[in-house]
Amino acid sequence: MEEDDVTIREQNFHSQVREYIICFLLFAVLYIVSYCIITRYKRKSDDHEDEDAVVNRISLYLCTFTLAVSGGAVFLLPFSIISNEILLSFPRNYYIQWLNGSLIHGLWNLVSLFSNLCLFVLMPFAYFFLESEGFAGSKKGIKARILETFVMLFLLALLILGIVWVASALIDNDAASMESLYDLWEFYLPYLYSCISLMGGLLLLMCTPVGMSRMFTVVGQLLVKPTILEDLDEQIYCIHLQEEALQRRLNGSSSHTFIRGSFTFQLTKELDNIRNQKNKLERRKKASGWEKNLLYPIVMLILLAGTTISVIMVALNILYLLVDETAMPKGSTERGIGNTSLSTFGVIQAVVEIILMFYLMVSSVVGFYSLRVFEGFTPRKDDTTMTTIIGCCVSILVLSSALPVMSRTLGITRFDLLGDFGRFNWLGNFYIVLSYNLLFAVVTTLCLVRKFTSAVREELLKALGLDKLQLSNSPADPESGKLSANGHQKTL
């Protein structure tokens, strides 16, 4: 009997060690990828080692950790779905015994823990540490900046806890809720993270439909559009003449010192725009036939199909919510993974669900940076400050942490939320979940209709003569380097 107990303890010990090693390896890969991404956009600094360099390096490591956690949150639900299907297909395979329910639950709990840690501790610390200079009268240095950072974090924690305390007291004023107000670990932190998840879900609801319509433009800029009823040689020739004219004007203005200034800067900017247009036209001319006439339509059809399938699945989920209460998103505490398939069509539907989740995440990021409010957070290669990187990491963390909840709420997947992701209070509210689905379907449809009817609206405005009103509001430059018939360069 004692030998059996020892054997069981050894098996549990080895299982725990194996899970820790797998989690560490997965996180190490995400950390390396995140570090490469951030260093690609981070503004290059001098190699001189000083106090600010040390602070920037510490903030860089914290941002890398946060971005790695965001990547883990994005891959969390797809990894769980594909693991469930693999265990169903190969239930007794020796080489996948490490893929079990304990590992999946452990990953969900770790991602939830690290998301809270990054959102409430690491990112505020990185920002305050970056902006700190030390208290007045104290000796300057790293220790003084750390002290000021911890004081600011303490004040921020008091402010947030006070706001949550007042909000919870106003919403739930019964005796049980009033008693729970003094429970920090069991009430404050879950309630606060539930509010953050709701804000992340609303941010996804605002960004994803915009991103879905914006994706067509972004992909159109990356790929080569088909050449229909266009003479690229003529356009390149016109651009070349404009480039030579602007270059002569720029050379003439540089020879006169009194003309230098804003006018020269404007000419240089126009010359850069003309050269960019020329490069794009030359790239379109050099592109192969299959790239212009086959790749572009296929990619556009894939984007349209992904958006249409998403809207259809959300519409079906609305019907399920109205007739079946089991369609409500809920959490699961069961350790069993690989018992039943949650996809009607098996592996094929699971793959489609995973593709749609990644599509939703990419669309939400594109939509986030397309909104005018968040345009300032757009990263630029080798020219992004650490403050902007911190803001980008926080935004992506909020979006990625809300992605599993959003996917389950919209009915993209039937996989139940695990760990703390299934304990959000608002998930059990039928009206919030139904309104969320309705808003997503309606807003996404309106964005797509607006996107695909923009060309028709422009032609109607031209036919009615209303386009001249818009042109009169914009400053006209008769000597600008742009073609007077820009519409001639548009692709039909």
Secondary structure, DSSP 8 states (H G I E B T S, - for coil): -HHHHHHHHHHHHHHHHHHHHHHHHHHHHHHHHHHHHHHHHB----S---HHHHHHHHHHHHHHHHHHHHHHHHHHHHHHHHHHHHHHH-TT-GGGTT-SHHHHHHHHHHHHHHHHHIIIIIHHHHHHHHH----TTS--SHHHHHHHHHHHHHHHHHHHHHHHHHHHHHH--SHHHHHHTT-IIIIIHHHHHHHHHHHHHHHHHHHHHHHHHHHHHHHHHHS-----S--HHHHHHHHHHHHHHHHHHHHHHHT-GGG-SHHHHHHHHHHHHHHHHHHHHHHHHHS-HHIIIIIHHHHHHHHHHHHHHHHHHHHHHHHHHHH-GGGS--EE-----SSS---TTTHHHHHHHHHHHHHHHHHHHHHHHHSGGGGGG---TT-B-HHHHHHHHHHHHHHHHHHHHHHHHTTS----EEGGGG--GGGG-HHHHHHHHHHHHHHHHHHHHHHHTHHHHHHHHHHHTTHHHHHHHS---TT-SS-TTGGGGS--
